[in-house]
Amino acid sequence: MSLINVAVQDAALSIAQALPAAGANVTTPILDLQAVAPNSNAWRLGRIQVSVPALPENVGAGITIALQAAPPSLVAGAASIAPNSAVPGAFVTPVCAQTVTIAGVAGAGSAAQYAYFTLAFDSTGSTYQFYQFVITTPAGTVTVGEIVNIGWING
């Protein structure tokens, strides 16, 4: 068995999201990694960790979490003399799509677990700056407001 040295989540780069109701989905707030050239390579050493609590009601098709990414908008605030904070452009599913499924376990539900996403790269080879996640709960899986934590870890 090999062990991976994984750091703790960076509190400044993490979000908490309640699971959506049965048959619904929710889009998380945005993680801004400020991944702008030439420093975007610095982010290659880490990943995004999803911390999922035990879900005794997850007995069906499973809950999915899909990564979406966006570059900075190149037109937002362009008329300003001083640079504004970057805002996201259009969110897309990256070329290498990443979706995690928290598989349902009949009768018992799923145990607490971690899942990981690697960063997505744009057409220039730089990591995208902005990330959001779409969490989908299948019909018949009645959640009770459990919180999923998603955050950057340097590992």
N, C-alpha and C positions, 0 to 999 in steps of 0.2 A: 504494500500500500504506500502510495506517495502522498506526502502532505504538501499543501500549497500555503505559502506564507501570505495570508490575507489580513489586511489591516481592518480596523473598525471603520464604520461609515463616518464620513465627514458630515457633521451636523449642519454645516452651512450649505452643503450640497445634497440635501435629502428632503424628501416629501413623505407625508403620511396621507393615505387615502383609504376611506371606508369602502368596503366592497359594495357593489351595486346590488339592487334587489334582484329577485329571480327574473330571468329573461331580459335583463337590461344590461347596459354598459355605461361606463363612466370614463372620461378622459382626465388624467391627472393634471395637476399644475405642471409647469415647465421647469426642468432643470437647465440652468444656464451654466455651461462649463467654460464660457469665455474662451473657447477654442479657436483663437484667431492666429493666422500665420504670423511669425514663424514659430510660435509657441505651441501650436496644436499637437506637435509630436510628443510633448510632455505628457499628454493624456494617454498615450498608447500603453503605458505601464499599468494602468488600472482597469477597473470594470465597474459596472453598475450592479449592485446587489439588491435583490428583492427578498425581503424577510416576510414570510407568510406564517401567520399563527395556525394552530390546530383548528381545523374546520370540520366539526362533527357532522354538519349538515351537507358536506360535499360528498354525496354518494352517487351522483349521476355522471354526466358527461365530462365534468371537470371545468374548472375556471381557467380562462386564458388571459394572458397578459402579453400585449403586443407592443413592441418598440416602434416609435415614429421619431424622425429627426428632421431638423430644419437648419438651414444656414441663416446668417443674419440677413435681414432685408437690406438691399442696397439702395432702396429709394426712400425709406422712412427717414425723415429728418434731413434730407439732402439739402434743403434750402437754408438750413441753420448755419450760422457762422461757426459756432462752437459745436463740437461733436456731441451728439446725443448718445445715450446708452443704446446699444444695439437692441433691436427688436427682431423677433423671428420672422423669417419669410414663410413660405408655405411648408407645412409639415408633410412629409412623404414617408412611405414605407421604403427603407433603404434597399438597394439592389440585393444585398444579402439580408433578406428579411429574418427577423428574430421574433419568435413567439414562444412563450413558456406556457405549458399547460399544467396546472395543479390537478393531477388526476384524482378523480373521485374514487373512493373505496367503499364498496357496498357494505352497508350495515354499520361501519365504524367512522367513515369520513376520513379526510386526509390529516396526516400528522404535520406538526410545525416543520417548516423547512426553509432552506435558502435556495434561490435560483440566481443565475448570473447572466448578464448581457455584456457583450463586448461593444465598444464604440463603433459607430458607423462612419464610413469614409465617403467624402464627396468625390466628384470626378477629378479633382486635383490631387487626391491622396491625403488631404487634410481631414481631420475628424470634424464632424458637424458640431456646431456650437450648442444647439438647443435640442432637448430630448423631452418627449412626453410619452405616456403609456396609455393604451386603451385596455381597460379591464372589462371582461365580459363574463357574466354569470349566466349559466344556462337556465332555461325554464325548469322549474321543479326543484332548484337548489335555493332554498330560502335562507339567505344570510341574515345575520343579526348584528350588522354594523361592525364586524371585525375590521381591524386596521391592518393594512399592508404598508410596510415601510420600504421605500425605494431610495437608494442613495449611492453616491460615489464612494468607492473604496480604492485605495492605492495598493495594488497588490501585484 
